Every structure is written in structure tokens, then in C-alpha cells.
Amino acid sequence: MRMGITFAVYGDQAGNEKIFPFDIVPRIVSAIEWAHVEAGLKQRIKALNLFIDDIYHDQNILNDEIVPRNLLEDADSYRPECQGLNPPRKVWAHITGTDLIRHGDGAIYVLEDNLRCPSGVSYVLQNRQVMKRSFPQIFQETKVRPVIDYPIHLYETLCSLAPETSDPTVVVLTPGIYNSAYYEHSFLAQQMGVELVEGSDLVVRDGFVFMRTTRGYKRVHVIYRRIDDDFIDPECFRKDSCLGVPGLMNAYRNGRVALANAPGTGVADDKVIYAFVPDMIRYYLGEEAILPNVKTYVCQRDDDRKFVLDNIGDLVVKAANESGGYGMLVGPHSTKEEQAKFVDLIKKNPRNYIAQPTLALSRVPTVVDDHFEGRHVDLRPYVLYGEDMWVLPGGLTRVALKKGSLVVNSSQGGGSKDTWVIAADDSQLQPQSQSQSE
């Protein structure tokens, strides 16, 4: 609480600000396992960026019927306004967070991709600081890879996008203090040594973006935006938005300012499009996915929908464009009334729903009162993609603090752990093959 590490829960009657729960028992990842994860993440992010660039240009993957055109065009996050945009080096998703789980079979699976404004990395950095303050002797005697240099890598990634200058002005654009991730916005701006701004602090003049300062207007070259597409420019997207900057998209389209992440990236983390990522990897890279997807039933397909409706009590059902654990049914832990509600929702709008088997998420020791108990966890590693691709060693281990719960989201009662990736010699860091990982 003294460090201000909080998050907001919308609609919570007891008040918005919550202390972010933290468990002191770290999650430990071996060097060999991490090399496998890192290779899989780089492969996946590369393919997803190629997919986004393709659908906003030639749409080859749609014309070749690898991804159904109607699924893409019906996605809430598909932005026709972004057709023809050309981000630097054709990289659209510069900061990503990919949710991973380990199943009972020992394999690591991708649960979902987060390509818009993935949050949580500030908690990774602060978790490590809390651990180092509490147990300094442990870090002196172990080979835990550092995470503290993430802000430096983030700043370098953002600077690499800047047009026309070797000394760019970078800002973090936040919706404001009432956003659930405002703590992270302010923390990252402070760590990078850049300005934290709201939409009202920026203005477009003569086709360029400027920041209002006490000394007058100062040109902005790169915006790390933590505002959803709908709200970034009322002249292009939602006209009632007071959070964005009028004219920003024109400045971006003309190469006068860089945005991270690029508008339109959300189409690739739609939970229905997720089902086709292994196909994207084969299509664009000619490779099999190193990190497999969870088996996914797309409710718009007749056969898949029938299976889901017949077996809804055994499946996890998710809305395509919800996050934070909302819009989800965990079949084995649900009531008949909840199942009936989701049956109706699926029948009314099958495009908006997928279903997956209820996986046996791995558990790790967690402090409960005066003893340890196993609690389910997932892992969100963060990937930066500028001139090169860099993966933060570790990521945010989210833990379901409620006994038996499979929902790890902080908004649903989850917490976090420090994630320790153990360093090793180069000879030990060869990625595992697909057969070895399974």
C-alpha cells in the first residue's frame, strides 16, 4: 500500500482501489524450459504481425481461405479505417503479453494473445523489488535473470519507431486516473523518464502532434498509447470520445508520429481469430507452432456449436471480445441457470463465443494462512518488437488465490508471484523440439 501498487475494479461497491495481492513464494522456470517458451513466443508474435499487416493490405490469407473472411469482418476489433496503414518495418504489435498455461500433460499451451494494451508488467517489476527487499541474500546466491531493465528495453523499442529524428520525444498516453491500469501508466512513464499525458495535453497542428508544456508547444514523435482504438481520435473512431486527440490518425497515417501499438492490432487477439494462429504460423512462416493452442471450438461453425451446446457443463465458454475474466463460463463450476443463460447467448450470437476444454492448470505452492497449499497459475510473458524482438525473462505469474478456482485475473480475486527464470550457459539454452516439449 505504501508503494501505491493498486488496481481498480469497475463497479465494485466497496471502492475502486485495491491492493494488488502478492504471494512471496516465487515461481521458478528452468533455463531450458524458458528457451523453449522464448522461441515459441517470437515465432507467434512474428506470425501475428504478418497476419495484421496482410489483412490491412492484400488480404492473402483471406483470399486463400485460411481464415474465413466473415469471421474477420464481423470481429468487433477489426478496423476498416486502418486499411493501407504502414507502421515502421510493418510491425503493428510492439508490446504484447501472451498468456500461457501448463496442462496436466506437462505441455505449455497458449491460452490467449494480448496485442492491444497488455497490462501487468509494472507488477512484474515491483514484485521483484519486494522480493529483493525482503530476501536480499537469496538473489546474491542464485542465478535469477534480472527484469529491472524492462523500462530501458521499452524506451529503446519506442525510440526505434520515431520518424525523422535521433532524439525523439516519447510520451505515455493514458485515459486518466480512473483507468484500472493507471498505476502502471504512471509507473512506466516515470521509469522511462518520459511525460505521462492525457488526450487534452496533446494537439495536432499543421499535421504534427504537439504536447502542451509550460514553455509552449513541444513536438511529440512517439506515443505509447494505453487507450483503446475506439477512443484515440474522435475524427476517425468514436465521435463522442473525450479521451483522444482529434486528427491523431491523420498524423499517424502520414508518418508524422508513431503509435505503439498500432491501431487495428486488436483484431489478432479476438478469441475467435485465436483459433487460427497455428494456421497463420504455417501460412506465413512454413513452420509448426512451437507453443500450441488450447483446443478451441468456434461456435459459428455448426458442428462446433452443436458440440458446445451439448457439453456446455464440461467446457469453458468465452466471449470473443471480453477480458479480465468477464463474459466467461467455467462449465464444471457453474450452475444450471448460468449454463442455460450461455446457451441462449450462444444461440443468439454464435460468432461471439468460443469454447475450450476445462484444463488442469498447473499448481504451485502458495502461502495460505500459516501453511502452503497448491493454487492454479498462468504466466503472461511480455515481448517487445522494434528493430529486434526481446522477451522479458519471466513475466507475470498470476495465481488464483481462491481454493480450486481456475480464474487468475486480479479483478476476479487473483494475485501474483515473482517469476524466476534461472540463467544458464549458452550450451543449455537450445530450444526444445516440439516432440520434446510434449
Secondary structure, DSSP 8 states (H G I E B T S, - for coil): -TT--EEE-TT-TT-SEEE--EEEEEEEE-HHHHHHHHHHHHHHHHHHHHHHHHHTTT-HHHHTTSS-HHHHHT-TT--GGGTT---GGG---SEEEEEEEE-TTS-EEEEEEE-SS---HHHHHHHHHHHHHH-HHHHHHS-B---TTHHHHHHHHHHTT-SS-SS--EEEE---TTSTTHHHHHHHHHHHT-EEE-GGGEEEETTEEEEEETTEEEE--EEEE-S-HHHH-TTTS-TT-SSS-TTHHHHHHTTSSEEES-TTGGGGG-TTGGGGHHHHHHHHHS---SS-B---EETTSHHHHHHHHHSGGGEEEEETT--TT-SEEEGGG--HHHHHHHHHHHHH-GGGEEEEE-----EEEEEETTEEEEEEEEEE-EEEESSSEEE-SS-EEEEE-STT-----GGGTEEEEEEEEB---GGG-----HHHH-
